[in-house]
Amino acid sequence: MKKKKDLEDIKHTWKCNSLEIEKEMKRIADNIFGYNPKTDPRDPLFRKTLSWSAEKEGKGKKNEKND
């Protein structure tokens, strides 16, 4: 009888641990795939204009003199 109870305890512990591991893996995956460098101030691209989008914003145009 004791062996059966021990096996049930092991199964329960393993099941709880596997659920915790699964939740942690989902949290990590959400952080990785939900990452946006434009909103992270630690990222080197934060608030920088990319070269191919500079013309659209007007920052890539040459300075023109008004006559």
PDB file of N, CA, C, O and CB in Angstrom:
ATOM      1  N   MET A   1       0.816  -1.190   0.000  1.00  0.00           N
ATOM      2  CA  MET A   1       0.000   0.000   0.000  1.00  0.00           C
ATOM      3  C   MET A   1       0.868   1.266   0.000  1.00  0.00           C
ATOM      4  O   MET A   1       0.534   2.269  -0.631  1.00  0.00           O
ATOM      5  CB  MET A   1      -0.933  -0.009   1.204  1.00  0.00           C
ATOM      6  N   LYS A   2       1.978   1.192   0.717  1.00  0.00           N
ATOM      7  CA  LYS A   2       2.852   2.360   0.797  1.00  0.00           C
ATOM      8  C   LYS A   2       3.462   2.682  -0.573  1.00  0.00           C
ATOM      9  O   LYS A   2       3.604   3.849  -0.936  1.00  0.00           O
ATOM     10  CB  LYS A   2       3.967   2.124   1.835  1.00  0.00           C
ATOM     11  N   LYS A   3       3.814   1.654  -1.316  1.00  0.00           N
ATOM     12  CA  LYS A   3       4.405   1.875  -2.638  1.00  0.00           C
ATOM     13  C   LYS A   3       3.408   2.558  -3.569  1.00  0.00           C
ATOM     14  O   LYS A   3       3.777   3.437  -4.349  1.00  0.00           O
ATOM     15  CB  LYS A   3       4.873   0.543  -3.250  1.00  0.00           C
ATOM     16  N   LYS A   4       2.155   2.152  -3.481  1.00  0.00           N
ATOM     17  CA  LYS A   4       1.133   2.752  -4.341  1.00  0.00           C
ATOM     18  C   LYS A   4       0.964   4.230  -4.007  1.00  0.00           C
ATOM     19  O   LYS A   4       0.831   5.062  -4.905  1.00  0.00           O
ATOM     20  CB  LYS A   4      -0.213   2.010  -4.189  1.00  0.00           C
ATOM     21  N   LYS A   5       0.970   4.556  -2.713  1.00  0.00           N
ATOM     22  CA  LYS A   5       0.831   5.957  -2.308  1.00  0.00           C
ATOM     23  C   LYS A   5       2.048   6.766  -2.763  1.00  0.00           C
ATOM     24  O   LYS A   5       1.912   7.900  -3.221  1.00  0.00           O
ATOM     25  CB  LYS A   5       0.656   6.066  -0.773  1.00  0.00           C
ATOM     26  N   ASP A   6       3.223   6.180  -2.635  1.00  0.00           N
ATOM     27  CA  ASP A   6       4.434   6.863  -3.089  1.00  0.00           C
ATOM     28  C   ASP A   6       4.379   7.135  -4.590  1.00  0.00           C
ATOM     29  O   ASP A   6       4.760   8.213  -5.047  1.00  0.00           O
ATOM     30  CB  ASP A   6       5.677   6.031  -2.749  1.00  0.00           C
ATOM     31  N   LEU A   7       3.907   6.163  -5.344  1.00  0.00           N
ATOM     32  CA  LEU A   7       3.782   6.358  -6.790  1.00  0.00           C
ATOM     33  C   LEU A   7       2.781   7.452  -7.117  1.00  0.00           C
ATOM     34  O   LEU A   7       3.010   8.244  -8.032  1.00  0.00           O
ATOM     35  CB  LEU A   7       3.367   5.057  -7.468  1.00  0.00           C
ATOM     36  N   GLU A   8       1.681   7.509  -6.388  1.00  0.00           N
ATOM     37  CA  GLU A   8       0.689   8.561  -6.614  1.00  0.00           C
ATOM     38  C   GLU A   8       1.266   9.929  -6.285  1.00  0.00           C
ATOM     39  O   GLU A   8       1.005  10.902  -6.993  1.00  0.00           O
ATOM     40  CB  GLU A   8      -0.568   8.306  -5.776  1.00  0.00           C
ATOM     41  N   ASP A   9       2.051  10.007  -5.211  1.00  0.00           N
ATOM     42  CA  ASP A   9       2.698  11.274  -4.853  1.00  0.00           C
ATOM     43  C   ASP A   9       3.676  11.713  -5.940  1.00  0.00           C
ATOM     44  O   ASP A   9       3.748  12.893  -6.285  1.00  0.00           O
ATOM     45  CB  ASP A   9       3.430  11.143  -3.505  1.00  0.00           C
ATOM     46  N   ILE A  10       4.416  10.763  -6.467  1.00  0.00           N
ATOM     47  CA  ILE A  10       5.379  11.087  -7.524  1.00  0.00           C
ATOM     48  C   ILE A  10       4.648  11.567  -8.775  1.00  0.00           C
ATOM     49  O   ILE A  10       5.064  12.541  -9.402  1.00  0.00           O
ATOM     50  CB  ILE A  10       6.262   9.859  -7.856  1.00  0.00           C
ATOM     51  N   LYS A  11       3.568  10.892  -9.137  1.00  0.00           N
ATOM     52  CA  LYS A  11       2.788  11.305 -10.308  1.00  0.00           C
ATOM     53  C   LYS A  11       2.222  12.700 -10.116  1.00  0.00           C
ATOM     54  O   LYS A  11       2.260  13.521 -11.033  1.00  0.00           O
ATOM     55  CB  LYS A  11       1.652  10.311 -10.579  1.00  0.00           C
ATOM     56  N   HIS A  12       1.691  12.976  -8.917  1.00  0.00           N
ATOM     57  CA  HIS A  12       1.110  14.294  -8.641  1.00  0.00           C
ATOM     58  C   HIS A  12       2.191  15.378  -8.704  1.00  0.00           C
ATOM     59  O   HIS A  12       1.981  16.438  -9.293  1.00  0.00           O
ATOM     60  CB  HIS A  12       0.418  14.305  -7.253  1.00  0.00           C
ATOM     61  N   THR A  13       3.339  15.105  -8.095  1.00  0.00           N
ATOM     62  CA  THR A  13       4.442  16.071  -8.101  1.00  0.00           C
ATOM     63  C   THR A  13       4.920  16.337  -9.526  1.00  0.00           C
ATOM     64  O   THR A  13       5.159  17.484  -9.903  1.00  0.00           O
ATOM     65  CB  THR A  13       5.612  15.562  -7.237  1.00  0.00           C
ATOM     66  N   TRP A  14       5.057  15.270 -10.315  1.00  0.00           N
ATOM     67  CA  TRP A  14       5.513  15.432 -11.693  1.00  0.00           C
ATOM     68  C   TRP A  14       4.509  16.232 -12.503  1.00  0.00           C
ATOM     69  O   TRP A  14       4.888  17.076 -13.315  1.00  0.00           O
ATOM     70  CB  TRP A  14       5.748  14.070 -12.346  1.00  0.00           C
ATOM     71  N   LYS A  15       3.210  15.963 -12.277  1.00  0.00           N
ATOM     72  CA  LYS A  15       2.172  16.679 -13.020  1.00  0.00           C
ATOM     73  C   LYS A  15       2.194  18.161 -12.664  1.00  0.00           C
ATOM     74  O   LYS A  15       2.074  19.007 -13.550  1.00  0.00           O
ATOM     75  CB  LYS A  15       0.782  16.078 -12.728  1.00  0.00           C
ATOM     76  N   CYS A  16       2.345  18.488 -11.383  1.00  0.00           N
ATOM     77  CA  CYS A  16       2.407  19.895 -10.965  1.00  0.00           C
ATOM     78  C   CYS A  16       3.632  20.579 -11.554  1.00  0.00           C
ATOM     79  O   CYS A  16       3.550  21.709 -12.034  1.00  0.00           O
ATOM     80  CB  CYS A  16       2.429  20.006  -9.430  1.00  0.00           C
ATOM     81  N   ASN A  17       4.763  19.891 -11.514  1.00  0.00           N
ATOM     82  CA  ASN A  17       5.992  20.471 -12.060  1.00  0.00           C
ATOM     83  C   ASN A  17       5.886  20.675 -13.564  1.00  0.00           C
ATOM     84  O   ASN A  17       6.364  21.681 -14.089  1.00  0.00           O
ATOM     85  CB  ASN A  17       7.190  19.580 -11.738  1.00  0.00           C
ATOM     86  N   SER A  18       5.266  19.732 -14.258  1.00  0.00           N
ATOM     87  CA  SER A  18       5.154  19.879 -15.708  1.00  0.00           C
ATOM     88  C   SER A  18       4.231  21.042 -16.068  1.00  0.00           C
ATOM     89  O   SER A  18       4.457  21.723 -17.068  1.00  0.00           O
ATOM     90  CB  SER A  18       4.638  18.576 -16.341  1.00  0.00           C
ATOM     91  N   LEU A  19       3.192  21.274 -15.261  1.00  0.00           N
ATOM     92  CA  LEU A  19       2.312  22.419 -15.511  1.00  0.00           C
ATOM     93  C   LEU A  19       3.048  23.732 -15.279  1.00  0.00           C
ATOM     94  O   LEU A  19       2.875  24.689 -16.034  1.00  0.00           O
ATOM     95  CB  LEU A  19       1.068  22.347 -14.613  1.00  0.00           C
ATOM     96  N   GLU A  20       3.869  23.774 -14.233  1.00  0.00           N
ATOM     97  CA  GLU A  20       4.648  24.983 -13.959  1.00  0.00           C
ATOM     98  C   GLU A  20       5.656  25.242 -15.081  1.00  0.00           C
ATOM     99  O   GLU A  20       5.846  26.380 -15.509  1.00  0.00           O
ATOM    100  CB  GLU A  20       5.378  24.859 -12.603  1.00  0.00           C
ATOM    101  N   ILE A  21       6.290  24.181 -15.544  1.00  0.00           N
ATOM    102  CA  ILE A  21       7.265  24.323 -16.630  1.00  0.00           C
ATOM    103  C   ILE A  21       6.574  24.795 -17.902  1.00  0.00           C
ATOM    104  O   ILE A  21       7.102  25.643 -18.621  1.00  0.00           O
ATOM    105  CB  ILE A  21       7.998  22.989 -16.884  1.00  0.00           C
ATOM    106  N   GLU A  22       5.405  24.251 -18.177  1.00  0.00           N
ATOM    107  CA  GLU A  22       4.665  24.651 -19.377  1.00  0.00           C
ATOM    108  C   GLU A  22       4.270  26.127 -19.311  1.00  0.00           C
ATOM    109  O   GLU A  22       4.381  26.843 -20.306  1.00  0.00           O
ATOM    110  CB  GLU A  22       3.411  23.775 -19.551  1.00  0.00           C
ATOM    111  N   LYS A  23       3.812  26.582 -18.148  1.00  0.00           N
ATOM    112  CA  LYS A  23       3.447  27.996 -17.985  1.00  0.00           C
ATOM    113  C   LYS A  23       4.663  28.892 -18.175  1.00  0.00           C
ATOM    114  O   LYS A  23       4.575  29.940 -18.816  1.00  0.00           O
ATOM    115  CB  LYS A  23       2.823  28.239 -16.597  1.00  0.00           C
ATOM    116  N   GLU A  24       5.800  28.477 -17.615  1.00  0.00           N
ATOM    117  CA  GLU A  24       7.022  29.266 -17.741  1.00  0.00           C
ATOM    118  C   GLU A  24       7.492  29.326 -19.193  1.00  0.00           C
ATOM    119  O   GLU A  24       7.943  30.374 -19.655  1.00  0.00           O
ATOM    120  CB  GLU A  24       8.125  28.684 -16.853  1.00  0.00           C
ATOM    121  N   MET A  25       7.391  28.213 -19.911  1.00  0.00           N
ATOM    122  CA  MET A  25       7.781  28.199 -21.322  1.00  0.00           C
ATOM    123  C   MET A  25       6.878  29.109 -22.146  1.00  0.00           C
ATOM    124  O   MET A  25       7.361  29.799 -23.044  1.00  0.00           O
ATOM    125  CB  MET A  25       7.736  26.768 -21.877  1.00  0.00           C
ATOM    126  N   LYS A  26       5.585  29.125 -21.863  1.00  0.00           N
ATOM    127  CA  LYS A  26       4.672  30.016 -22.582  1.00  0.00           C
ATOM    128  C   LYS A  26       5.005  31.472 -22.297  1.00  0.00           C
ATOM    129  O   LYS A  26       4.963  32.307 -23.200  1.00  0.00           O
ATOM    130  CB  LYS A  26       3.215  29.721 -22.198  1.00  0.00           C
ATOM    131  N   ARG A  27       5.339  31.787 -21.033  1.00  0.00           N
ATOM    132  CA  ARG A  27       5.685  33.159 -20.666  1.00  0.00           C
ATOM    133  C   ARG A  27       6.945  33.605 -21.413  1.00  0.00           C
ATOM    134  O   ARG A  27       7.004  34.721 -21.929  1.00  0.00           O
ATOM    135  CB  ARG A  27       5.892  33.278 -19.137  1.00  0.00           C
ATOM    136  N   ILE A  28       7.938  32.738 -21.465  1.00  0.00           N
ATOM    137  CA  ILE A  28       9.185  33.072 -22.157  1.00  0.00           C
ATOM    138  C   ILE A  28       8.941  33.253 -23.652  1.00  0.00           C
ATOM    139  O   ILE A  28       9.474  34.182 -24.259  1.00  0.00           O
ATOM    140  CB  ILE A  28      10.243  31.979 -21.920  1.00  0.00           C
ATOM    141  N   ALA A  29       8.149  32.380 -24.244  1.00  0.00           N
ATOM    142  CA  ALA A  29       7.848  32.491 -25.678  1.00  0.00           C
ATOM    143  C   ALA A  29       7.095  33.780 -25.976  1.00  0.00           C
ATOM    144  O   ALA A  29       7.360  34.426 -26.990  1.00  0.00           O
ATOM    145  CB  ALA A  29       7.027  31.281 -26.153  1.00  0.00           C
ATOM    146  N   ASP A  30       6.162  34.163 -25.112  1.00  0.00           N
ATOM    147  CA  ASP A  30       5.436  35.417 -25.317  1.00  0.00           C
ATOM    148  C   ASP A  30       6.379  36.607 -25.245  1.00  0.00           C
ATOM    149  O   ASP A  30       6.238  37.558 -26.014  1.00  0.00           O
ATOM    150  CB  ASP A  30       4.319  35.568 -24.280  1.00  0.00           C
ATOM    151  N   ASN A  31       7.342  36.562 -24.326  1.00  0.00           N
ATOM    152  CA  ASN A  31       8.299  37.657 -24.216  1.00  0.00           C
ATOM    153  C   ASN A  31       9.210  37.730 -25.436  1.00  0.00           C
ATOM    154  O   ASN A  31       9.547  38.822 -25.894  1.00  0.00           O
ATOM    155  CB  ASN A  31       9.133  37.501 -22.953  1.00  0.00           C
ATOM    156  N   ILE A  32       9.603  36.592 -25.956  1.00  0.00           N
ATOM    157  CA  ILE A  32      10.504  36.583 -27.117  1.00  0.00           C
ATOM    158  C   ILE A  32       9.788  37.050 -28.373  1.00  0.00           C
ATOM    159  O   ILE A  32      10.278  37.936 -29.073  1.00  0.00           O
ATOM    160  CB  ILE A  32      11.080  35.182 -27.337  1.00  0.00           C
ATOM    161  N   PHE A  33       8.635  36.464 -28.666  1.00  0.00           N
ATOM    162  CA  PHE A  33       7.950  36.770 -29.916  1.00  0.00           C
ATOM    163  C   PHE A  33       7.125  38.047 -29.838  1.00  0.00           C
ATOM    164  O   PHE A  33       6.709  38.572 -30.871  1.00  0.00           O
ATOM    165  CB  PHE A  33       7.063  35.620 -30.307  1.00  0.00           C
ATOM    166  N   GLY A  34       6.881  38.552 -28.642  1.00  0.00           N
ATOM    167  CA  GLY A  34       6.146  39.794 -28.494  1.00  0.00           C
ATOM    168  C   GLY A  34       7.064  40.996 -28.353  1.00  0.00           C
ATOM    169  O   GLY A  34       6.592  42.105 -28.101  1.00  0.00           O
ATOM    170  N   TYR A  35       8.364  40.797 -28.511  1.00  0.00           N
ATOM    171  CA  TYR A  35       9.339  41.865 -28.328  1.00  0.00           C
ATOM    172  C   TYR A  35       9.274  42.857 -29.476  1.00  0.00           C
ATOM    173  O   TYR A  35       9.212  42.473 -30.644  1.00  0.00           O
ATOM    174  CB  TYR A  35      10.749  41.290 -28.208  1.00  0.00           C
ATOM    175  N   ASN A  36       9.288  44.124 -29.132  1.00  0.00           N
ATOM    176  CA  ASN A  36       9.266  45.180 -30.135  1.00  0.00           C
ATOM    177  C   ASN A  36      10.407  46.146 -29.821  1.00  0.00           C
ATOM    178  O   ASN A  36      10.329  46.862 -28.823  1.00  0.00           O
ATOM    179  CB  ASN A  36       7.879  45.920 -30.160  1.00  0.00           C
ATOM    180  N   PRO A  37      11.465  46.193 -30.636  1.00  0.00           N
ATOM    181  CA  PRO A  37      12.602  47.055 -30.329  1.00  0.00           C
ATOM    182  C   PRO A  37      12.261  48.541 -30.352  1.00  0.00           C
ATOM    183  O   PRO A  37      12.979  49.346 -29.760  1.00  0.00           O
ATOM    184  CB  PRO A  37      13.709  46.788 -31.298  1.00  0.00           C
ATOM    185  N   LYS A  38      11.184  48.912 -31.020  1.00  0.00           N
ATOM    186  CA  LYS A  38      10.822  50.330 -31.075  1.00  0.00           C
ATOM    187  C   LYS A  38      10.296  50.833 -29.742  1.00  0.00           C
ATOM    188  O   LYS A  38      10.291  52.041 -29.503  1.00  0.00           O
ATOM    189  CB  LYS A  38       9.784  50.567 -32.155  1.00  0.00           C
ATOM    190  N   THR A  39       9.851  49.934 -28.866  1.00  0.00           N
ATOM    191  CA  THR A  39       9.297  50.345 -27.579  1.00  0.00           C
ATOM    192  C   THR A  39      10.236  50.056 -26.423  1.00  0.00           C
ATOM    193  O   THR A  39       9.888  50.338 -25.276  1.00  0.00           O
ATOM    194  CB  THR A  39       7.982  49.657 -27.342  1.00  0.00           C
ATOM    195  N   ASP A  40      11.410  49.506 -26.681  1.00  0.00           N
ATOM    196  CA  ASP A  40      12.358  49.162 -25.627  1.00  0.00           C
ATOM    197  C   ASP A  40      13.507  50.163 -25.617  1.00  0.00           C
ATOM    198  O   ASP A  40      14.307  50.177 -26.552  1.00  0.00           O
ATOM    199  CB  ASP A  40      12.892  47.724 -25.816  1.00  0.00           C
ATOM    200  N   PRO A  41      13.609  50.998 -24.587  1.00  0.00           N
ATOM    201  CA  PRO A  41      14.677  52.008 -24.558  1.00  0.00           C
ATOM    202  C   PRO A  41      16.081  51.412 -24.449  1.00  0.00           C
ATOM    203  O   PRO A  41      17.056  52.113 -24.721  1.00  0.00           O
ATOM    204  CB  PRO A  41      14.449  52.947 -23.402  1.00  0.00           C
ATOM    205  N   ARG A  42      16.215  50.155 -24.065  1.00  0.00           N
ATOM    206  CA  ARG A  42      17.537  49.524 -23.990  1.00  0.00           C
ATOM    207  C   ARG A  42      18.031  49.081 -25.357  1.00  0.00           C
ATOM    208  O   ARG A  42      19.210  48.764 -25.512  1.00  0.00           O
ATOM    209  CB  ARG A  42      17.500  48.331 -23.048  1.00  0.00           C
ATOM    210  N   ASP A  43      17.159  49.053 -26.342  1.00  0.00           N
ATOM    211  CA  ASP A  43      17.526  48.586 -27.674  1.00  0.00           C
ATOM    212  C   ASP A  43      18.207  49.713 -28.451  1.00  0.00           C
ATOM    213  O   ASP A  43      17.765  50.859 -28.363  1.00  0.00           O
ATOM    214  CB  ASP A  43      16.281  48.074 -28.437  1.00  0.00           C
ATOM    215  N   PRO A  44      19.270  49.422 -29.210  1.00  0.00           N
ATOM    216  CA  PRO A  44      19.964  50.479 -29.960  1.00  0.00           C
ATOM    217  C   PRO A  44      19.117  51.107 -31.063  1.00  0.00           C
ATOM    218  O   PRO A  44      19.427  52.212 -31.507  1.00  0.00           O
ATOM    219  CB  PRO A  44      21.220  49.924 -30.566  1.00  0.00           C
ATOM    220  N   LEU A  45      18.065  50.443 -31.515  1.00  0.00           N
ATOM    221  CA  LEU A  45      17.212  51.014 -32.559  1.00  0.00           C
ATOM    222  C   LEU A  45      16.082  51.880 -31.993  1.00  0.00           C
ATOM    223  O   LEU A  45      15.278  52.420 -32.752  1.00  0.00           O
ATOM    224  CB  LEU A  45      16.623  49.901 -33.404  1.00  0.00           C
ATOM    225  N   PHE A  46      16.018  52.015 -30.676  1.00  0.00           N
ATOM    226  CA  PHE A  46      14.934  52.758 -30.051  1.00  0.00           C
ATOM    227  C   PHE A  46      14.952  54.219 -30.502  1.00  0.00           C
ATOM    228  O   PHE A  46      15.966  54.904 -30.367  1.00  0.00           O
ATOM    229  CB  PHE A  46      15.036  52.668 -28.521  1.00  0.00           C
ATOM    230  N   ARG A  47      13.838  54.683 -31.031  1.00  0.00           N
ATOM    231  CA  ARG A  47      13.637  56.066 -31.494  1.00  0.00           C
ATOM    232  C   ARG A  47      14.606  56.488 -32.597  1.00  0.00           C
ATOM    233  O   ARG A  47      14.917  57.672 -32.727  1.00  0.00           O
ATOM    234  CB  ARG A  47      13.772  57.014 -30.331  1.00  0.00           C
ATOM    235  N   LYS A  48      15.074  55.554 -33.371  1.00  0.00           N
ATOM    236  CA  LYS A  48      15.939  55.896 -34.498  1.00  0.00           C
ATOM    237  C   LYS A  48      15.171  55.649 -35.775  1.00  0.00           C
ATOM    238  O   LYS A  48      14.368  54.720 -35.862  1.00  0.00           O
ATOM    239  CB  LYS A  48      17.262  55.074 -34.476  1.00  0.00           C
ATOM    240  N   THR A  49      15.417  56.475 -36.753  1.00  0.00           N
ATOM    241  CA  THR A  49      14.765  56.325 -38.047  1.00  0.00           C
ATOM    242  C   THR A  49      15.613  55.405 -38.911  1.00  0.00           C
ATOM    243  O   THR A  49      16.825  55.589 -39.019  1.00  0.00           O
ATOM    244  CB  THR A  49      14.554  57.703 -38.739  1.00  0.00           C
ATOM    245  N   LEU A  50      14.992  54.442 -39.509  1.00  0.00           N
ATOM    246  CA  LEU A  50      15.713  53.534 -40.386  1.00  0.00           C
ATOM    247  C   LEU A  50      15.934  54.200 -41.738  1.00  0.00           C
ATOM    248  O   LEU A  50      15.149  55.060 -42.137  1.00  0.00           O
ATOM    249  CB  LEU A  50      14.948  52.202 -40.550  1.00  0.00           C
ATOM    250  N   SER A  51      16.978  53.820 -42.438  1.00  0.00           N
ATOM    251  CA  SER A  51      17.354  54.497 -43.682  1.00  0.00           C
ATOM    252  C   SER A  51      16.271  54.392 -44.746  1.00  0.00           C
ATOM    253  O   SER A  51      16.066  55.342 -45.502  1.00  0.00           O
ATOM    254  CB  SER A  51      18.648  53.919 -44.218  1.00  0.00           C
ATOM    255  N   TRP A  52      15.568  53.258 -44.824  1.00  0.00           N
ATOM    256  CA  TRP A  52      14.557  53.119 -45.871  1.00  0.00           C
ATOM    257  C   TRP A  52      13.261  53.831 -45.532  1.00  0.00           C
ATOM    258  O   TRP A  52      12.423  54.019 -46.414  1.00  0.00           O
ATOM    259  CB  TRP A  52      14.277  51.663 -46.125  1.00  0.00           C
ATOM    260  N   SER A  53      13.066  54.238 -44.269  1.00  0.00           N
ATOM    261  CA  SER A  53      11.847  54.955 -43.921  1.00  0.00           C
ATOM    262  C   SER A  53      12.097  56.454 -43.761  1.00  0.00           C
ATOM    263  O   SER A  53      11.164  57.207 -43.480  1.00  0.00           O
ATOM    264  CB  SER A  53      11.256  54.386 -42.640  1.00  0.00           C
ATOM    265  N   ALA A  54      13.346  56.897 -43.936  1.00  0.00           N
ATOM    266  CA  ALA A  54      13.676  58.305 -43.737  1.00  0.00           C
ATOM    267  C   ALA A  54      13.026  59.188 -44.788  1.00  0.00           C
ATOM    268  O   ALA A  54      12.588  60.295 -44.476  1.00  0.00           O
ATOM    269  CB  ALA A  54      15.180  58.501 -43.758  1.00  0.00           C
ATOM    270  N   GLU A  55      12.955  58.726 -46.017  1.00  0.00           N
ATOM    271  CA  GLU A  55      12.368  59.536 -47.080  1.00  0.00           C
ATOM    272  C   GLU A  55      10.878  59.746 -46.861  1.00  0.00           C
ATOM    273  O   GLU A  55      10.344  60.805 -47.190  1.00  0.00           O
ATOM    274  CB  GLU A  55      12.607  58.885 -48.435  1.00  0.00           C
ATOM    275  N   LYS A  56      10.217  58.763 -46.317  1.00  0.00           N
ATOM    276  CA  LYS A  56       8.784  58.884 -46.077  1.00  0.00           C
ATOM    277  C   LYS A  56       8.483  59.952 -45.035  1.00  0.00           C
ATOM    278  O   LYS A  56       7.475  60.653 -45.121  1.00  0.00           O
ATOM    279  CB  LYS A  56       8.208  57.547 -45.634  1.00  0.00           C
ATOM    280  N   GLU A  57       9.374  60.069 -44.044  1.00  0.00           N
ATOM    281  CA  GLU A  57       9.154  61.039 -42.980  1.00  0.00           C
ATOM    282  C   GLU A  57       9.720  62.408 -43.324  1.00  0.00           C
ATOM    283  O   GLU A  57       9.482  63.365 -42.588  1.00  0.00           O
ATOM    284  CB  GLU A  57       9.766  60.543 -41.694  1.00  0.00           C
ATOM    285  N   GLY A  58      10.448  62.530 -44.401  1.00  0.00           N
ATOM    286  CA  GLY A  58      10.992  63.812 -44.806  1.00  0.00           C
ATOM    287  C   GLY A  58      12.332  64.127 -44.175  1.00  0.00           C
ATOM    288  O   GLY A  58      12.856  65.222 -44.378  1.00  0.00           O
ATOM    289  N   LYS A  59      12.898  63.217 -43.425  1.00  0.00           N
ATOM    290  CA  LYS A  59      14.173  63.476 -42.772  1.00  0.00           C
ATOM    291  C   LYS A  59      15.351  63.180 -43.698  1.00  0.00           C
ATOM    292  O   LYS A  59      16.465  63.632 -43.433  1.00  0.00           O
ATOM    293  CB  LYS A  59      14.287  62.647 -41.503  1.00  0.00           C
ATOM    294  N   GLY A  60      15.131  62.441 -44.761  1.00  0.00           N
ATOM    295  CA  GLY A  60      16.207  62.061 -45.655  1.00  0.00           C
ATOM    296  C   GLY A  60      16.391  63.022 -46.817  1.00  0.00           C
ATOM    297  O   GLY A  60      17.285  62.821 -47.640  1.00  0.00           O
ATOM    298  N   LYS A  61      15.571  64.059 -46.907  1.00  0.00           N
ATOM    299  CA  LYS A  61      15.673  65.002 -48.017  1.00  0.00           C
ATOM    300  C   LYS A  61      16.842  65.954 -47.791  1.00  0.00           C
ATOM    301  O   LYS A  61      17.226  66.242 -46.657  1.00  0.00           O
ATOM    302  CB  LYS A  61      14.359  65.793 -48.184  1.00  0.00           C
ATOM    303  N   LYS A  62      17.389  66.428 -48.887  1.00  0.00           N
ATOM    304  CA  LYS A  62      18.481  67.392 -48.801  1.00  0.00           C
ATOM    305  C   LYS A  62      17.923  68.753 -48.402  1.00  0.00           C
ATOM    306  O   LYS A  62      16.766  69.082 -48.665  1.00  0.00           O
ATOM    307  CB  LYS A  62      19.247  67.485 -50.146  1.00  0.00           C
ATOM    308  N   ASN A  63      18.782  69.522 -47.764  1.00  0.00           N
ATOM    309  CA  ASN A  63      18.366  70.874 -47.384  1.00  0.00           C
ATOM    310  C   ASN A  63      18.255  71.738 -48.636  1.00  0.00           C
ATOM    311  O   ASN A  63      19.197  71.827 -49.423  1.00  0.00           O
ATOM    312  CB  ASN A  63      19.366  71.502 -46.369  1.00  0.00           C
ATOM    313  N   GLU A  64      17.122  72.360 -48.808  1.00  0.00           N
ATOM    314  CA  GLU A  64      16.908  73.230 -49.963  1.00  0.00           C
ATOM    315  C   GLU A  64      16.778  74.669 -49.471  1.00  0.00           C
ATOM    316  O   GLU A  64      16.142  74.944 -48.453  1.00  0.00           O
ATOM    317  CB  GLU A  64      15.639  72.798 -50.771  1.00  0.00           C
ATOM    318  N   LYS A  65      17.391  75.564 -50.211  1.00  0.00           N
ATOM    319  CA  LYS A  65      17.313  76.974 -49.832  1.00  0.00           C
ATOM    320  C   LYS A  65      16.062  77.583 -50.428  1.00  0.00           C
ATOM    321  O   LYS A  65      15.724  77.345 -51.587  1.00  0.00           O
ATOM    322  CB  LYS A  65      18.570  77.748 -50.294  1.00  0.00           C
ATOM    323  N   ASN A  66      15.389  78.367 -49.622  1.00  0.00           N
ATOM    324  CA  ASN A  66      14.218  79.092 -50.119  1.00  0.00           C
ATOM    325  C   ASN A  66      14.668  80.423 -50.698  1.00  0.00           C
ATOM    326  O   ASN A  66      15.381  81.171 -50.030  1.00  0.00           O
ATOM    327  CB  ASN A  66      13.168  79.309 -48.989  1.00  0.00           C
ATOM    328  N   ASP A  67      14.268  80.736 -51.923  1.00  0.00           N
ATOM    329  CA  ASP A  67      14.668  82.007 -52.562  1.00  0.00           C
ATOM    330  C   ASP A  67      13.625  83.060 -52.345  1.00  0.00           C
ATOM    331  O   ASP A  67      13.784  84.191 -52.806  1.00  0.00           O
ATOM    332  CB  ASP A  67      14.907  81.821 -54.060  1.00  0.00           C
TER     333      ASP A  67
END
